[in-house]
Amino acid sequence: MEKSQSDHSSNIFLTGTILMANIDYSGLMDYAVKALIGGVIWMGFKIAGDYFSEKMKKK
């Protein structure tokens, strides 16, 4: 039984290694930077919307 468990974990490790070798790291970094910039812009609009919403409620 231990033999098949070892083979199973070896297959998972081999599959993971192959998948990680095929990743385009420069494209992944570009995506991460774009996602970060988009998140900052979204957060800015969200904070501005909350601020103006509270300001209008007080009037």
C-alpha positions as a Python dict, from the first residue, in 0.01 Angstrom:
ca = {
    (1, 'M'): (0, 0, 0),
    (2, 'E'): (279, 245, 77),
    (3, 'K'): (421, 184, -270),
    (4, 'S'): (105, 311, -446),
    (5, 'Q'): (88, 616, -218),
    (6, 'S'): (448, 701, -307),
    (7, 'D'): (369, 661, -678),
    (8, 'H'): (66, 885, -641),
    (9, 'S'): (260, 1165, -473),
    (10, 'S'): (537, 1131, -732),
    (11, 'N'): (281, 1171, -1012),
    (12, 'I'): (137, 1482, -846),
    (13, 'F'): (485, 1628, -801),
    (14, 'L'): (576, 1556, -1164),
    (15, 'T'): (252, 1712, -1292),
    (16, 'G'): (304, 2021, -1075),
    (17, 'T'): (661, 2058, -1198),
    (18, 'I'): (553, 2039, -1561),
    (19, 'L'): (275, 2292, -1509),
    (20, 'M'): (504, 2535, -1325),
    (21, 'A'): (765, 2507, -1602),
    (22, 'N'): (511, 2621, -1861),
    (23, 'I'): (400, 2937, -1679),
    (24, 'D'): (479, 3268, -1849),
    (25, 'Y'): (620, 3462, -1555),
    (26, 'S'): (652, 3795, -1737),
    (27, 'G'): (285, 3777, -1838),
    (28, 'L'): (195, 3685, -1484),
    (29, 'M'): (383, 3988, -1350),
    (30, 'D'): (212, 4215, -1605),
    (31, 'Y'): (-125, 4081, -1494),
    (32, 'A'): (-38, 4130, -1126),
    (33, 'V'): (66, 4492, -1185),
    (34, 'K'): (-251, 4565, -1385),
    (35, 'A'): (-467, 4401, -1117),
    (36, 'L'): (-294, 4605, -845),
    (37, 'I'): (-343, 4932, -1035),
    (38, 'G'): (-707, 4844, -1107),
    (39, 'G'): (-762, 4764, -739),
    (40, 'V'): (-616, 5097, -631),
    (41, 'I'): (-836, 5285, -879),
    (42, 'W'): (-1145, 5091, -763),
    (43, 'M'): (-1061, 5162, -399),
    (44, 'G'): (-1024, 5533, -477),
    (45, 'F'): (-1367, 5546, -641),
    (46, 'K'): (-1519, 5346, -355),
    (47, 'I'): (-1378, 5579, -88),
    (48, 'A'): (-1484, 5888, -287),
    (49, 'G'): (-1835, 5746, -332),
    (50, 'D'): (-1867, 5669, 39),
    (51, 'Y'): (-1741, 6018, 129),
    (52, 'F'): (-1985, 6197, -102),
    (53, 'S'): (-2270, 5968, 4),
    (54, 'E'): (-2215, 6056, 370),
    (55, 'K'): (-2180, 6424, 282),
    (56, 'M'): (-2514, 6420, 98),
    (57, 'K'): (-2689, 6240, 385),
    (58, 'K'): (-2585, 6513, 629),
    (59, 'K'): (-2748, 6786, 418),
}
